[in-house]
């Protein structure tokens, strides 16, 4: 049994009995991290909001089956990750049938920080676009793991639980993604510290 805060346990127990207010409080506590997890997978705010909403609905429906093998947060993040991947698969199929996908600014907007001068901001924006392009060329396993880790919202243990891989695999994927990004940027004449 994973240790959970007493307040969270009380909310879970109340929500299991049908207390919507208790579940609403669990939603409020986890809303930001759930949205950012979906955003890491999907890249578009609207899709992330939809996936987060779907995840909360599924969590409400499946709450009686929650056994506590992980924290509630990890369980919920696993649900949102699966919903986001489902949505991404559907979107990818649609894109393949209609048009090529364009880069989304939302998921990776914090990759490169803006500098104070207009020239530096322009260079920074160009670098951010190039970094996004390179991230999108990573394999899905490396890209997803890297984006989850880069969000700053998840521990490696939570990422491992969401992706159903050992923590060592998460660490390797993040390291490999960083190395690959740096190598590809360097090959194109850009260097990032």
C-alpha positions in Angstrom: 0.0 0.0 0.0 1.4 3.4 -1.0 1.3 6.1 1.6 -1.2 8.8 0.8 -1.8 12.0 2.8 -4.7 11.6 5.3 -6.6 14.5 3.7 -6.4 12.8 0.2 -7.4 9.4 1.7 -10.5 11.1 3.3 -11.4 12.7 0.0 -11.0 9.4 -1.9 -13.1 7.6 0.7 -15.8 10.2 0.5 -15.8 10.3 -3.3 -16.1 6.5 -3.4 -19.4 6.8 -1.5 -20.6 9.2 -4.2 -19.6 12.6 -2.6 -19.2 14.8 -5.7 -17.8 17.7 -3.7 -15.0 15.4 -2.4 -14.2 14.4 -5.9 -14.4 18.0 -7.0 -11.7 18.8 -4.4 -9.5 16.0 -5.8 -10.0 17.5 -9.3 -9.0 20.9 -8.0 -5.9 19.5 -6.3 -4.8 17.7 -9.5 -6.2 19.8 -12.3 -3.0 21.6 -13.2 -0.8 18.5 -13.3 -3.4 16.6 -15.2 -3.7 19.4 -17.8 0.1 19.8 -18.2 0.5 16.0 -18.6 -2.1 16.0 -21.4 -0.4 19.1 -22.9 2.9 17.3 -22.9 1.4 14.5 -25.0 -0.8 16.5 -27.3 0.8 19.9 -27.7 -2.5 21.8 -28.2 -4.4 23.4 -25.3 -7.8 22.5 -26.6 -6.9 18.8 -27.0 -5.2 18.8 -23.6 -8.3 20.3 -22.0 -10.5 17.6 -23.6 -8.2 14.8 -22.6 -8.0 16.1 -19.0 -11.8 16.3 -18.8 -12.1 12.7 -20.2 -9.6 11.5 -17.6 -11.5 13.0 -14.7 -14.7 11.4 -16.0 -13.0 8.0 -16.2 -11.5 8.5 -12.8 -14.9 9.3 -11.3 -16.3 6.1 -12.9 -13.4 3.9 -11.9 -12.8 5.3 -8.5 -14.4 2.3 -6.7 -11.8 0.1 -8.4 -8.9 2.2 -7.2 -6.9 -0.1 -5.0 -4.2 2.3 -3.7 -1.3 0.4 -5.3 0.0 3.8 -6.3 -0.9 7.3 -5.1 -4.1 8.7 -6.4 -2.2 11.3 -8.3 -0.1 8.6 -10.1 -3.3 6.6 -10.9 -5.0 9.7 -12.3 -1.9 10.7 -14.3 -1.8 7.2 -15.8 -5.5 7.7 -16.9 -4.9 11.1 -18.5 -1.8 9.8 -20.2 -3.7 7.0 -21.8 -6.5 9.4 -22.8 -4.0 11.8 -24.3 -2.3 9.0 -26.3 -5.7 7.9 -27.6 -6.5 11.4 -28.7 -3.1 11.8 -30.3 -3.6 8.6 -32.3 -6.9 9.8 -33.6 -5.4 13.2 -34.5 -2.5 11.5 -36.2 -4.8 9.4 -38.4 -6.9 12.5 -39.3 -3.7 14.4 -40.2 -2.5 11.6 -42.4 -5.7 11.7 -44.3 -6.0 15.4 -44.6 -2.8 17.4 -44.2 0.7 17.4 -42.7 0.8 18.5 -39.0 2.2 21.9 -38.2 4.3 22.6 -35.1 2.3 23.4 -32.0 3.7 26.2 -29.8 1.8 25.3 -26.7 3.5 22.1 -25.4 7.1 23.3 -25.9 6.7 27.1 -25.4 9.1 27.1 -22.5 11.9 25.4 -24.3 13.9 28.5 -25.0 13.6 31.6 -22.8 13.0 35.1 -24.4 15.9 37.5 -24.1 15.6 41.2 -23.3 16.5 42.8 -26.7 14.4 42.4 -29.9 17.3 40.8 -31.7 17.9 38.4 -28.9 14.2 37.6 -28.7 14.2 36.9 -32.5 17.2 34.6 -32.2 15.6 32.9 -29.2 12.4 32.3 -31.1 14.3 30.9 -34.0 16.2 28.6 -31.6 12.9 27.5 -29.9 11.4 26.7 -33.3 14.4 24.6 -34.2 14.4 22.8 -30.8 10.7 22.0 -31.3 11.4 20.6 -34.7 14.2 18.5 -33.3 12.0 17.2 -30.5 9.3 16.2 -33.0 11.9 14.1 -34.8 12.6 12.0 -31.7 11.0 8.6 -31.5 7.7 8.7 -29.7 9.1 6.9 -26.6 12.0 9.3 -26.2 9.8 12.4 -27.1 7.0 11.5 -24.6 9.4 10.7 -21.8 11.4 13.9 -22.4 8.3 16.1 -22.6 6.9 14.6 -19.3 10.3 15.1 -17.6 10.8 18.6 -19.0 7.4 19.7 -17.8 8.7 19.7 -14.2 5.4 18.3 -13.0 6.3 14.6 -12.6 8.9 12.6 -10.7 10.7 9.9 -12.6 8.7 7.3 -10.6 5.4 8.9 -11.8 6.6 8.9 -15.4 7.6 5.3 -15.1 4.1 4.4 -13.7 2.4 6.4 -16.5 4.5 4.8 -19.2 4.6 1.4 -17.5 8.4 1.2 -17.6 11.1 1.0 -14.9 12.5 4.3 -13.5 15.9 3.3 -15.0 14.3 3.3 -18.4 12.8 6.7 -17.8 16.2 8.1 -16.8 17.9 6.6 -19.9 15.2 7.9 -22.3 15.5 11.4 -20.9 19.3 11.3 -21.1 19.2 9.9 -24.6 16.6 12.5 -25.7 18.8 15.3 -24.4 21.9 13.9 -26.1 20.1 13.4 -29.4 18.7 16.9 -29.3 22.1 18.4 -28.6 23.7 16.4 -31.3 21.1 17.3 -33.9 21.3 21.0 -33.0 25.1 20.9 -33.2 24.9 19.2 -36.6 22.7 22.1 -37.8 25.2 24.6 -36.5 23.3 25.5 -33.3 24.6 24.9 -29.8 22.5 24.8 -26.6 24.0 24.7 -23.2 
